[in-house]
Structure formats: C-alpha cells, structure tokens
C-alpha cells in the first residue's frame, strides 16, 4: 500500500519536481561512490605511501632543476647521447686541438676484454655529437699521457698482465733475477725459458723474452788495473710448470738456465727469493704512442726503457716529457728511475735522476722550471715513501719538502689543481682518502702559495663530507667545478657523493650548485670543453648496493654540466684572430663586445685519468681594447706557457666567457 501510494504520488508530481528528485538520487550515488573511492585511495596510499612520496618528490625535483631561474643560478646536468656501439669503459680522456675528445678504455678494467685483446678508444666531437671508434694497438688501460708541443697527445705505458688475488693464483711464481757474468756478449732468453732450482729442484718458466746485458769490466781508478767483472742483470716474471702449493719455494735459491751452451751455462744463472701463490699485482708495458688528432690514429714511437702501469707524464720547460713511477713488467713499484721523451727525436733517454713516488703522482711544472709534487697520488707504493709533498729540481735531484699538510695520511685519490691565474703558483689539494682500501676519507681542501719564501700548506674551505676521487675542472670565469667522488674506497657502502660545487679562489668558498645524477668514484674524471661546458666520465664501483653484496659495473654514461654563465642572455664572441702567437708576442682578435671585455686567458686542454690532470692551467693575459677588438700579449716565460695548443677565452664584466678559440704557442 505504501509503495503504491508513493508511485501514485510520483506520477502526480510535476516535471520540475521529478528533475529535482533525480538530481538528489544522482548526488547520493556520487556521494556513495566518492566515499568508496576515498576508502580505496586511502588503502592504496597506506600500501604504497613511500612510492607515492618518492614519485611526487622526484617530479617536483625534476620540475625545480629545469626551471630557467634555477639553471641561471646553479647550472644544469644532461646525459650525453652515446650510441650503444660506442659506449666504453672510459678510464682516460683528453681534449685535442681539433676540439674533439679522445676517450681511452683499453681493456677497461675488464680481464675478459684483456684476454680477448679487445682494446677500445672512442673519439667524440662535442659540436656534432658524432662518435668514432679508434683502432687501439695495445692495452693502454692505466697508461700516462700529456699534451705535446706540436698538438699530438703522448700516451705511454699500460697493462701487460692483470692482477691475481691470493685465492685466484694457481701457479707459484714471482721475480727471477738473471745475471750474466760474460763480459764479451749479452744473452737473450726467449719466452718459455726454464729455470731449475739447484736446492729445490723445482722448475719455473719465463713468460716473456729477456735481454741480459754483458758484464762490465771494473777498473781501479788509481792504478788503472782490472779488478773484476760486474755482471749484467735482467729481471723476468716466472711461473711454476704446474698448479698447486707443492710447487712453491720458501727460500732464496740459485737457478740453472736451460737452453744455453756449456760456456754460457757457467756465466748465466738465476736468483729468486720465495716463489709462491701470493697475490700478483698488475704488470706494465713500455710501449709509447703519439695520438695524431688530425689523422685520428695512434702512431708508435720509441718505447720507454721501463715498463710502467699507473705512471705520470709531465711536460718540462723545454717541451720534453718526464715519465715517473708506475708498476713495472713484473708488478713491482718503480725504483725511481725517471726517463725523458724528446718530441722532436721521438726517443726516450734516462733522466739521470732517481726519485721514488707513489703511482700517478700529481707533478706540476712551475714557473722556474722545477716541479711541484702535491702529494696527491692514486694508490700503489710504500706507505712511508714517495708521498711527502715538495718542490723537485729534476736537474739536481734536490727535493724541498713542504710542511703543513692537513690529513697527510689521506692523500690517495685526492685531486690537485693549479688555481687561476697560473702566474700566482697557488695550488689546492681536494679531499682524498687513506692508503689502499682504507675506509678513511677527508673533506678538507689544502692551499699552498709557492711564491712565498717558505711555503707551507694551510687549510682552505672544506667540503660537506669526506670525498675520495673528486673531479675538478677549471672554468674560464676563474671558478673551479668540483663534482662527484665517494666517501669510501671505490664507492663502497653506497657512498657516492652526488654533489657539485663551484669554488671561488678569491674568497676561498664553495657554493653548492646543481647535483649530477650519476655517482663517480674510481676511474673517473672531468674535462673542460671549448664551449665552456664540462664533461664528466667513468666510475668503477666495487659494489652496486649499500650492503656490498652485488658486484659493481663500470659506468659508461657521460654527463655534461652547463655552468650558470651559459644561461645568461648573451656572451662575448671572438670572430677572428691569429692561429699562432709566440711567447712575448701579441695577437689581435676581433670582437664586437670589446668594450665589455674584462679578462682574457689561455687555458691548456686537459688530459685526465684517475682524477689526475697535471696539464690544465689558466694563464692570465694582458690585453688592450680597440675599435677592432682586443690585442692580447702572451707571457714570455716558457715554463709558465709551455709550447702547445691552448683555448683562448675572454670574459665580460659579468664573468660570462666566450667560446674558446684555439691558439698555438709554437
């Protein structure tokens, strides 16, 4: 009865009343649906709250860093678009006088590549973003390099054999000293020569050929009479014939050498200490090449006298190149015999001085022709030898230590930069960590003014946290970009530092800028490009997770940092000028912005590996303005301005730089 009355009442109601009722019913339905939806959203948020928070945070971060106002203040990072076939484990990078960047991997710290003799180099053109594979003749992984006066890149050393950890060594082996007491002839022993112990009876086999010089006759200077023969000495790595601990030796022994004549057998013999299953370090090669940036190929030159892995090559005042340090062909740290490369003759010779350094020592040419060793290095060597900073006179081998270094036990994997202008000879050492696989790292920056009478290190501005492997690139506005690094050895424990800062040398202050997206630790570096941007490459983490359970993978992505000065409305432009200016000479460069130019400088292109770049320097130039442009004067000092190619930058009153123009100092 009630329902019938209701239907009758609805039928008797007017159209407006029926529409109002329908709206009320729809509103009630929407209310119920909204309530159900709200419950579902609340339940979903409860289950996925952290993800939603991260998603929202990332979206907001992406929005923030891409705002024009943010980029104008902090700059911006972008990934370089690298075709898959050109991605390599870049360990070395050098800016060439063509404006292209040579990325060198060699075997790329990948033993499978080494065994397959797969050695890689890639050439990248920043203007066109075109990549090109370069045939690479030897494993240049962990070589040394520097810019040559003619514009070629010298690269020397590299990898002969990969390290073997104690548990991975299956054949006993080690160093065999071979002595030749015959004063009449040298002895050549082929690879595969057998050495049998006179006491142990155990046989070991050489892995490479060996030349042992003839003995030298020694005379008494006073009487002129013959005294004795001083044996010629050679060194070779040997391994046991078979695997197993029973083939180890425990003490020194003399060894008979197979394959010799009866006479040579009496004069030639081997001596070895313990030959065991201990860890075997990397072994170096002595090969050397010049990379020709025009022909875009490696050209072999005279090999070094010593094999070197992790060496430093430093340009000297006369344009020759000094090679120091490194692990040799049997994996031992160099005893300190430096050698010199002559770019004109393309030959090496003994420097005549001996000075031991830890590997990849940061050595810089000073204005008086001496070298400054900052103490920065990248690893191998005794903890108590070859690590103290100082000024080295290569001509006399005198070495004056410099005191005051903060955290002197944490100089490994630090970066050293010659602050602008190069004339002032002020250096900064950034971050670093303890020796070897130490967990130590320091946030400190240390400053030293080498023009003071008694220079000593002082503490500068600090980073926020301890940082090993910081990349540091000089910029044409006289600031310094410091980016990346990690708080622990090879980024252990997820300790990569995803931060970048601009350092102002005038005020000794760091300013936080846009953060990179990728962590950079071991085997990384950065390079200033001619357009004023900076590329940062590499990274070889030990692990890929914070709890150190998953092996790391080599970082093949490259990021490009665009500094704040490139987000301004305009920048000065150099439109024409000489390609070559002699030291002490001048050059007129055309520009329509001459009236606004505030500075001019020559910047030497980088050649960097393991965050070690001894080439980069920014040389302030005197200049005068005219209606046609600006005329710059190159300093006369050959040690301040080594022969070679430079980028000429000018900056306006706001500090905005032009694009670099290539100029040769012949």
Secondary structure, DSSP 8 states (H G I E B T S, - for coil): -HHHHHHHHHHHS-HHHHHHHHHHHHHHHHHHHHHHHHHHHHHHHHHHHHHHHHHHHHHHHHHHHTSHHHHHHH-EEEE----GGG-----EEEE-TTSEEEEEEETTT-HHHHHTT--EEEEEETTTTEEEEEE--S--TT-EEEE-TTS-EEEE--EEE--B-GGG--S-EEEEEEEE--SS--EEE-TT-EEEETTT--EEEESS-EEE---EEEE-TTT--EEEEE-EEEEEEEEESS-SGGG---S-EEEEETT--HHHHHHEEEEES--BS--B--EEB--EEEEETTTTEEEEE---SS-BBS-EEEE-TTS-EEEE--B-TTS-B--SEEEEEETTTTEEEEEEEE----SS--EEE-TTS-EEE-S-B-S-S-TTSS-S-EEEETTTTEEEE----TTTT--BT-EEEE-SSGGG-EEEEE--B-STT---B---EEEEETTSTT---EE----SS--BS-EEEE-TTSEEEEE--BSSGGGGGG-B---EEEEETTTTEEEE----SS---SSEEEEE-TTS-EEEEE-B-SBSSTTS-SB--B----EEEE-GGGGSS------B--SB--TT-EEEEE-TTGGGEEEEEEEE--EEETTB-SS--EEE-EEEE-SSEEEEE--S-TTTS-SEEEEEEEEETT--B---EEEEE-
